[in-house]
Amino acid sequence: MRLVSIALVSITLGCTGETPEQRAQAACESTTDAYVMSQDFIEQHLRAPASAKFPWMTDADVSVKYLGDCTHEVRAYVDAQNGFGALIRSRYYVKLQNQKGTSTWRALDVQIQ
């Protein structure tokens, strides 16, 4: 699902007739891409990443803010199995940055409660 989301955003941006710089800036500011990438960073910290269930970006408990300089702040939750196999809900915060003009993202801060 994440690859499809990023691919759709990329295809949409590629068909608008924008300059490469405008496309790079739009990708840099994409809250959808930031939300999808935050999920990848969170999965790296889970005991059972395959069990992870994330809410839709439009869920009331999801907040994605563009902070400028290709940096985003994501607050959401994930339902995933703990070490005993029980499904638990954990709130998380990820501050992440896109390397402008690329599909490379890096996590600046990851917190799971």
DSSP file (Angstrom, degrees, kcal/mol; ACC not computed):
  #  RESIDUE AA STRUCTURE BP1 BP2  ACC     N-H-->O    O-->H-N    N-H-->O    O-->H-N    TCO  KAPPA ALPHA  PHI   PSI    X-CA   Y-CA   Z-CA
    1    1 A M     >        0   0    0      0, 0.0     4,-2.3     0, 0.0     5,-0.1   0.000 360.0 360.0 360.0 -38.6    0.0    0.0    0.0
    2    2 A R  H  >  +     0   0    0      1,-0.2     4,-2.5     2,-0.2     5,-0.2   0.919 360.0  48.6 -65.6 -42.5    2.9    2.4    0.8
    3    3 A L  H  > S+     0   0    0      1,-0.2     4,-2.6     2,-0.2    -1,-0.2   0.891 110.8  51.3 -64.3 -38.3    4.6    1.8   -2.5
    4    4 A V  H  > S+     0   0    0      2,-0.2     4,-2.8     1,-0.2    -1,-0.2   0.918 109.7  50.1 -63.6 -43.7    1.3    2.4   -4.3
    5    5 A S  H  X S+     0   0    0     -4,-2.3     4,-2.2     2,-0.2    -2,-0.2   0.937 114.0  43.6 -61.1 -47.7    0.7    5.7   -2.5
    6    6 A I  H  X S+     0   0    0     -4,-2.5     4,-2.6     1,-0.2    -1,-0.2   0.899 113.8  51.7 -66.3 -39.4    4.2    7.0   -3.3
    7    7 A A  H  X S+     0   0    0     -4,-2.6     4,-2.9    -5,-0.2     5,-0.2   0.914 109.7  49.5 -63.0 -42.7    3.9    5.8   -6.9
    8    8 A L  H  X S+     0   0    0     -4,-2.8     4,-2.6     2,-0.2    -1,-0.2   0.906 112.0  47.8 -63.7 -41.4    0.5    7.5   -7.3
    9    9 A V  H  X S+     0   0    0     -4,-2.2     4,-2.6    -5,-0.2    -1,-0.2   0.928 113.6  48.3 -63.5 -43.9    1.9   10.8   -5.9
   10   10 A S  H  X S+     0   0    0     -4,-2.6     4,-2.1     2,-0.2    -2,-0.2   0.907 112.9  47.1 -63.7 -42.8    5.0   10.5   -8.2
   11   11 A I  H  X S+     0   0    0     -4,-2.9     4,-1.1     2,-0.2    -2,-0.2   0.925 112.6  49.8 -64.7 -44.5    2.9    9.8  -11.2
   12   12 A T  H >< S+     0   0    0     -4,-2.6     3,-0.7     1,-0.2    -2,-0.2   0.927 112.7  46.4 -60.1 -45.8    0.5   12.6  -10.5
   13   13 A L  H >< S+     0   0    0     -4,-2.6     3,-1.0     1,-0.2     5,-0.5   0.854 109.5  55.7 -66.0 -33.5    3.4   15.0  -10.0
   14   14 A G  H 3< S+     0   0    0     -4,-2.1     3,-0.3     1,-0.2    -1,-0.2   0.690 105.6  51.9 -72.1 -18.3    5.0   13.8  -13.2
   15   15 A C  T << S+     0   0    0     -4,-1.1    -1,-0.2    -3,-0.7    -2,-0.2   0.289  86.8  83.4-101.2   9.2    1.9   14.6  -15.3
   16   16 A T  S <  S-     0   0    0     -3,-1.0    -1,-0.2    -4,-0.2    -2,-0.1   0.549  96.0-119.2 -93.9  -6.3    1.4   18.2  -14.3
   17   17 A G        +     0   0    0     -3,-0.3    -3,-0.1     1,-0.2     2,-0.1   0.669  62.1 149.6  77.9  15.7    3.8   19.9  -16.6
   18   18 A E        -     0   0    0     -5,-0.5    -1,-0.2     1,-0.1    -2,-0.1  -0.390  51.8-103.2 -78.1 159.3    5.8   21.3  -13.7
   19   19 A T     >  -     0   0    0      1,-0.1     4,-2.5    -3,-0.1     5,-0.2  -0.367  35.7-105.6 -72.4 161.3    9.6   21.9  -13.9
   20   20 A P  H  > S+     0   0    0      0, 0.0     4,-2.5     0, 0.0     5,-0.2   0.884 123.1  52.4 -56.8 -38.1   11.9   19.4  -12.2
   21   21 A E  H  > S+     0   0    0      2,-0.2     4,-2.2     1,-0.2     5,-0.2   0.902 109.2  48.7 -65.4 -40.5   12.5   21.9   -9.4
   22   22 A Q  H  > S+     0   0    0      2,-0.2     4,-2.4     1,-0.2    -1,-0.2   0.899 112.3  48.8 -66.3 -39.7    8.7   22.4   -8.9
   23   23 A R  H  X S+     0   0    0     -4,-2.5     4,-2.6     2,-0.2     5,-0.2   0.912 110.7  50.7 -64.3 -42.1    8.2   18.6   -8.7
   24   24 A A  H  X S+     0   0    0     -4,-2.5     4,-2.2    -5,-0.2    77,-0.5   0.903 111.7  47.8 -62.4 -40.9   11.1   18.2   -6.3
   25   25 A Q  H  X S+     0   0    0     -4,-2.2     4,-1.7     2,-0.2    -2,-0.2   0.907 111.4  50.0 -67.2 -41.3    9.6   20.9   -4.0
   26   26 A A  H  < S+     0   0    0     -4,-2.4     4,-0.4     2,-0.2    -2,-0.2   0.912 112.8  46.7 -63.6 -42.0    6.1   19.4   -4.2
   27   27 A A  H >< S+     0   0    0     -4,-2.6     3,-0.9     1,-0.2    -1,-0.2   0.891 109.5  55.1 -65.6 -38.7    7.5   16.0   -3.3
   28   28 A C  H 3< S+     0   0    0     -4,-2.2    70,-0.2     1,-0.2    -1,-0.2   0.850 113.1  41.8 -60.6 -36.1    9.5   17.6   -0.5
   29   29 A E  T 3< S+     0   0    0     -4,-1.7     2,-0.5    -5,-0.1    -1,-0.2   0.402  82.9 128.5 -93.4   0.9    6.3   19.1    1.0
   30   30 A S    <>  -     0   0    0     -3,-0.9     4,-1.7    -4,-0.4     5,-0.1  -0.436  37.9-171.1 -68.0 113.1    4.2   16.0    0.5
   31   31 A T  H  > S+     0   0    0     -2,-0.5     4,-2.3     2,-0.2    -1,-0.2   0.804  86.3  58.8 -72.2 -28.6    2.4   15.1    3.8
   32   32 A T  H  > S+     0   0    0      2,-0.2     4,-2.4     1,-0.2     5,-0.2   0.948 107.0  45.4 -64.4 -48.4    1.2   11.9    2.2
   33   33 A D  H  > S+     0   0    0      1,-0.2     4,-2.6     2,-0.2     5,-0.2   0.903 112.3  52.7 -60.8 -40.7    4.8   10.7    1.5
   34   34 A A  H  X S+     0   0    0     -4,-1.7     4,-2.2     2,-0.2    -1,-0.2   0.910 109.5  48.4 -62.3 -42.6    5.8   11.8    5.0
   35   35 A Y  H  X S+     0   0    0     -4,-2.3     4,-1.4     2,-0.2    -2,-0.2   0.926 112.4  48.3 -64.5 -44.3    3.0    9.8    6.6
   36   36 A V  H  X S+     0   0    0     -4,-2.4     4,-1.2     1,-0.2     3,-0.2   0.917 113.2  47.6 -62.3 -43.7    3.9    6.7    4.6
   37   37 A M  H  X S+     0   0    0     -4,-2.6     4,-2.0     1,-0.2    -1,-0.2   0.850 104.4  60.2 -68.6 -33.3    7.5    6.9    5.4
   38   38 A S  H  X S+     0   0    0     -4,-2.2     4,-2.2     1,-0.2    -1,-0.2   0.882 101.3  55.8 -60.6 -35.9    6.8    7.5    9.1
   39   39 A Q  H  X S+     0   0    0     -4,-1.4     4,-2.6    -3,-0.2    -1,-0.2   0.900 105.1  51.4 -62.8 -40.9    5.1    4.1    9.1
   40   40 A D  H  X S+     0   0    0     -4,-1.2     4,-1.3     1,-0.2    -1,-0.2   0.917 110.1  48.9 -62.4 -42.6    8.3    2.5    7.7
   41   41 A F  H  < S+     0   0    0     -4,-2.0     4,-0.4     1,-0.2    -2,-0.2   0.881 112.4  48.5 -65.7 -37.2   10.4    4.1   10.5
   42   42 A I  H >< S+     0   0    0     -4,-2.2     3,-2.1     1,-0.2     4,-0.4   0.919 105.2  57.7 -67.9 -43.4    7.9    2.9   13.2
   43   43 A E  H >< S+     0   0    0     -4,-2.6     3,-1.2     1,-0.3    -1,-0.2   0.826  96.8  63.9 -56.9 -31.8    7.9   -0.7   11.8
   44   44 A Q  T 3< S+     0   0    0     -4,-1.3    -1,-0.3     1,-0.2    -2,-0.2   0.714 105.0  46.7 -64.3 -19.7   11.7   -0.8   12.3
   45   45 A H  T <  S+     0   0    0     -3,-2.1    -1,-0.2    -4,-0.4     2,-0.2   0.394  92.9  99.1-103.1   1.1   11.0   -0.5   16.1
   46   46 A L    <   -     0   0    0     -3,-1.2    36,-0.1    -4,-0.4     4,-0.1  -0.609  67.4-139.9 -93.0 150.2    8.3   -3.0   16.5
   47   47 A R  S    S+     0   0    0     34,-0.3    -1,-0.1     1,-0.3    35,-0.1   0.847 105.1  24.9 -71.3 -34.8    8.7   -6.6   17.7
   48   48 A A  S >  S+     0   0    0     33,-0.6     3,-1.9     1,-0.1    33,-0.5  -0.643  70.5 170.7-130.3  74.2    6.2   -7.9   15.1
   49   49 A P  G >  S+     0   0    0      0, 0.0     3,-1.4     0, 0.0    -1,-0.1   0.792  75.4  63.8 -59.2 -29.3    6.2   -5.4   12.2
   50   50 A A  G 3  S+     0   0    0      1,-0.3    -2,-0.0    -4,-0.1    -7,-0.0   0.737  99.3  55.5 -67.0 -20.6    4.2   -7.7   10.0
   51   51 A S  G <  S+     0   0    0     -3,-1.9    -1,-0.3    30,-0.1     2,-0.1   0.517  81.0 125.2 -87.3  -5.0    1.3   -7.3   12.5
   52   52 A A    <   -     0   0    0     -3,-1.4     2,-0.4    -4,-0.3    28,-0.2  -0.305  37.7-173.2 -64.6 132.1    1.3   -3.5   12.3
   53   53 A K  B     -A   79   0A   0     26,-2.3    26,-2.5    -2,-0.1    -2,-0.0  -0.990   5.6-167.5-125.7 120.0   -2.0   -1.8   11.4
   54   54 A F        -     0   0    0     -2,-0.4    24,-0.2    24,-0.2     3,-0.1  -0.788  21.4-114.7-106.6 149.7   -1.9    2.0   10.8
   55   55 A P        -     0   0    0      0, 0.0    -1,-0.1     0, 0.0     2,-0.1  -0.325  40.8 -88.6 -74.9 164.0   -4.9    4.3   10.6
   56   56 A W    >   -     0   0    0      1,-0.1     3,-1.8    -2,-0.0     6,-0.1  -0.377  38.2-114.3 -64.5 152.6   -5.8    6.1    7.4
   57   57 A M  T 3  S+     0   0    0      1,-0.3    -1,-0.1    -3,-0.1     5,-0.1   0.769 116.5  59.5 -61.6 -25.6   -4.2    9.5    7.1
   58   58 A T  T 3  S+     0   0    0      3,-0.1    -1,-0.3     5,-0.1    -2,-0.0   0.480  77.6 121.8 -84.1  -2.5   -7.6   11.1    7.4
   59   59 A D  S X  S-     0   0    0     -3,-1.8     3,-1.9     1,-0.1     0, 0.0  -0.304  73.6-122.2 -60.2 143.9   -8.2    9.6   10.8
   60   60 A A  T 3  S+     0   0    0      1,-0.3    -1,-0.1     3,-0.0    -3,-0.0   0.750 110.9  57.5 -61.3 -24.9   -8.9   12.2   13.6
   61   61 A D  T 3  S+     0   0    0      2,-0.0     2,-0.5    16,-0.0    -1,-0.3   0.260  90.2  89.8 -91.8  12.7   -5.9   10.8   15.6
   62   62 A V    <   +     0   0    0     -3,-1.9     2,-0.4    14,-0.1    14,-0.2  -0.936  51.0 179.5-112.7 130.5   -3.4   11.4   12.8
   63   63 A S  E     +B   75   0A   0     12,-2.9    12,-2.8    -2,-0.5     2,-0.5  -0.989   4.2 177.6-131.7 124.0   -1.6   14.7   12.5
   64   64 A V  E     -B   74   0A   0     -2,-0.4     2,-0.4    10,-0.2    10,-0.2  -0.986   9.0-177.0-126.9 120.8    1.0   15.4    9.8
   65   65 A K  E     -B   73   0A   0      8,-2.6     8,-2.4    -2,-0.5     2,-0.6  -0.956  23.3-138.7-122.6 135.1    2.6   18.9    9.7
   66   66 A Y  E     -B   72   0A   0     -2,-0.4     6,-0.2     6,-0.2     3,-0.1  -0.816  18.5-176.3 -87.4 125.1    5.0   20.3    7.2
   67   67 A L  E     -     0   0A   0      4,-3.1     5,-0.2    -2,-0.6    -1,-0.1   0.489  43.8-103.1-100.6  -5.9    7.6   22.3    9.1
   68   68 A G  E >  S+B   71   0A   0      3,-0.8     3,-1.6   -39,-0.0    -1,-0.3  -0.231  96.5  67.0 100.1 163.7    9.6   23.7    6.2
   69   69 A D  T 3  S-     0   0    0      1,-0.3     3,-0.1    -2,-0.1    31,-0.1   0.853 129.6 -63.6  54.7  39.7   13.0   22.6    4.8
   70   70 A C  T 3  S+     0   0    0      1,-0.2    28,-2.6    27,-0.1     2,-0.4   0.710 105.5 134.1  60.4  23.3   11.5   19.3    3.6
   71   71 A T  E <   -BC  68  97A   0     -3,-1.6    -4,-3.1    26,-0.2    -3,-0.8  -0.864  32.6-175.7-110.2 137.8   10.9   18.4    7.3
   72   72 A H  E     -BC  66  96A   0     24,-3.0    24,-2.1    -2,-0.4     2,-0.4  -0.900  17.9-146.7-129.9 156.6    7.6   16.9    8.6
   73   73 A E  E     -BC  65  95A   0     -8,-2.4    -8,-2.6    -2,-0.3     2,-0.5  -0.995  17.7-169.8-124.6 124.4    6.2   16.0   12.0
   74   74 A V  E     -BC  64  94A   0     20,-3.0    20,-2.5    -2,-0.4     2,-0.4  -0.961   8.7-179.7-120.4 129.4    3.8   13.0   12.2
   75   75 A R  E     +BC  63  93A   0    -12,-2.8   -12,-2.9    -2,-0.5     2,-0.2  -0.997  31.8 114.7-125.1 125.5    1.8   12.0   15.3
   76   76 A A  E     - C   0  92A   0     16,-2.0    16,-3.1    -2,-0.4     2,-0.3  -0.807  51.1-103.3-161.3-160.7   -0.4    8.9   15.0
   77   77 A Y  E     - C   0  91A   0     14,-0.3     2,-0.4    -2,-0.2    14,-0.2  -0.945  15.3-154.0-141.1 163.8   -0.8    5.4   16.4
   78   78 A V  E     - C   0  90A   0     12,-2.3    12,-2.6    -2,-0.3     2,-0.6  -0.999  10.1-146.0-138.3 138.7   -0.1    1.8   15.4
   79   79 A D  E     +AC  53  89A   0    -26,-2.5   -26,-2.3    -2,-0.4     2,-0.3  -0.933  40.5 148.7-101.0 121.1   -1.9   -1.4   16.5
   80   80 A A  E     - C   0  88A   0      8,-2.5     8,-2.8    -2,-0.6     2,-0.2  -0.983  48.7 -92.9-151.5 158.9    0.7   -4.2   16.6
   81   81 A Q  E     - C   0  87A   0    -33,-0.5   -33,-0.6    -2,-0.3   -34,-0.3  -0.504  35.7-146.2 -75.0 140.0    1.5   -7.4   18.5
   82   82 A N    >   -     0   0    0      4,-2.3     3,-1.7    -2,-0.2    -1,-0.1  -0.208  44.3 -76.0 -89.0-170.2    3.8   -7.2   21.5
   83   83 A G  T 3  S+     0   0    0      1,-0.3    -2,-0.1     2,-0.1    -1,-0.0   0.688 133.1  51.4 -63.7 -19.0    6.2   -9.9   22.6
   84   84 A F  T 3  S-     0   0    0      2,-0.2    -1,-0.3     0, 0.0     3,-0.1   0.401 119.1-107.0 -97.8   0.9    3.3  -12.0   24.0
   85   85 A G  S <  S+     0   0    0     -3,-1.7     2,-0.3     1,-0.3    -2,-0.1   0.452  74.4 137.8  88.5   0.6    1.3  -11.8   20.8
   86   86 A A        -     0   0    0      1,-0.1    -4,-2.3    -5,-0.0     2,-0.6  -0.623  57.2-121.5 -81.1 138.3   -1.3   -9.4   22.2
   87   87 A L  E     +C   81   0A   0     -2,-0.3     2,-0.3    -6,-0.2    -6,-0.2  -0.689  39.7 176.8 -80.4 121.2   -2.4   -6.6   19.9
   88   88 A I  E     -C   80   0A   0     -8,-2.8    -8,-2.5    -2,-0.6     2,-0.5  -0.918  27.5-127.3-126.5 153.4   -1.7   -3.3   21.6
   89   89 A R  E     -C   79   0A   0     -2,-0.3     2,-0.4   -10,-0.2   -10,-0.2  -0.865  26.4-175.6-100.6 129.2   -2.1    0.3   20.5
   90   90 A S  E     -C   78   0A   0    -12,-2.6   -12,-2.3    -2,-0.5     2,-0.2  -0.987  18.5-138.1-125.4 133.4    0.9    2.6   20.7
   91   91 A R  E     -C   77   0A   0     -2,-0.4    22,-3.2   -14,-0.2     2,-0.3  -0.618  28.4-168.9 -83.3 148.3    0.9    6.3   20.0
   92   92 A Y  E     -CD  76 112A   0    -16,-3.1   -16,-2.0    -2,-0.2     2,-0.4  -0.959  21.1-157.9-141.5 161.2    4.0    7.6   18.1
   93   93 A Y  E     +CD  75 111A   0     18,-2.6    18,-2.8    -2,-0.3     2,-0.4  -0.999  13.8 179.9-134.4 130.9    5.8   10.7   17.0
   94   94 A V  E     -CD  74 110A   0    -20,-2.5   -20,-3.0    -2,-0.4     2,-0.5  -0.994  12.6-166.2-134.4 129.0    8.2   10.9   14.0
   95   95 A K  E     +CD  73 109A   0     14,-2.5    13,-3.3    -2,-0.4    14,-1.7  -0.973  27.7 169.6-108.5 122.6   10.1   13.9   12.8
   96   96 A L  E     -CD  72 107A   0    -24,-2.1   -24,-3.0    -2,-0.5     2,-0.4  -0.923  23.6-150.0-138.5 158.8   11.5   13.2    9.4
   97   97 A Q  E     -CD  71 106A   0      9,-2.5     9,-2.3    -2,-0.3     2,-0.4  -0.990   9.8-141.1-135.3 137.0   13.2   14.9    6.5
   98   98 A N  E     - D   0 105A   0    -28,-2.6     2,-1.0    -2,-0.4     7,-0.2  -0.750  23.0-124.5 -91.9 139.5   13.2   14.3    2.8
   99   99 A Q    >   -     0   0    0      5,-3.0     3,-2.0    -2,-0.4     5,-0.4  -0.772  44.9-113.1 -82.3 105.8   16.4   14.8    0.8
  100  100 A K  T 3  S+     0   0    0     -2,-1.0   -75,-0.1     1,-0.3     3,-0.1  -0.040  96.5  17.8 -49.6 132.4   15.0   17.3   -1.7
  101  101 A G  T 3  S+     0   0    0    -77,-0.5    -1,-0.3     1,-0.3     2,-0.2   0.446 116.9  76.1  87.1   1.3   14.9   15.9   -5.3
  102  102 A T  S <  S-     0   0    0     -3,-2.0    -1,-0.3     2,-0.2    -3,-0.0  -0.776  83.2-119.8-131.5 176.7   15.2   12.3   -4.1
  103  103 A S  S    S+     0   0    0     -2,-0.2     2,-0.4    -3,-0.1    -3,-0.1   0.151  74.8 120.4-101.2  17.3   13.0    9.6   -2.6
  104  104 A T        -     0   0    0     -5,-0.4    -5,-3.0     2,-0.0     2,-0.3  -0.707  38.8-179.5 -88.6 128.9   15.4    9.4    0.4
  105  105 A W  E     -D   98   0A   0     -2,-0.4     2,-0.4    -7,-0.2    -7,-0.2  -0.924   8.7-163.1-123.1 149.4   14.0   10.1    3.9
  106  106 A R  E     -D   97   0A   0     -9,-2.3    -9,-2.5    -2,-0.3     2,-0.5  -0.997  20.7-124.4-133.6 143.7   15.7   10.1    7.2
  107  107 A A  E     -D   96   0A   0     -2,-0.4   -11,-0.3   -11,-0.2     3,-0.1  -0.723  21.5-178.9 -85.2 126.2   14.2   10.0   10.7
  108  108 A L  E    S+     0   0A   0    -13,-3.3     2,-0.3    -2,-0.5   -12,-0.2   0.748  75.9   3.9 -91.5 -30.0   15.3   12.9   12.9
  109  109 A D  E     -D   95   0A   0    -14,-1.7   -14,-2.5     2,-0.0     2,-0.4  -0.945  61.3-173.3-157.3 133.1   13.3   11.7   15.9
  110  110 A V  E     +D   94   0A   0     -2,-0.3     2,-0.4   -16,-0.2   -16,-0.2  -0.991   9.4 173.7-131.9 123.9   11.2    8.6   16.6
  111  111 A Q  E     -D   93   0A   0    -18,-2.8   -18,-2.6    -2,-0.4     2,-0.4  -0.997   7.9-173.8-132.9 130.5    9.2    8.1   19.8
  112  112 A I  E      D   92   0A   0     -2,-0.4   -20,-0.2   -20,-0.2   -35,-0.0  -0.989 360.0 360.0-123.4 129.3    6.8    5.3   20.6
  113  113 A Q              0   0    0    -22,-3.2   -21,-0.1    -2,-0.4    -1,-0.1   0.404 360.0 360.0-106.1 360.0    4.7    5.4   23.7
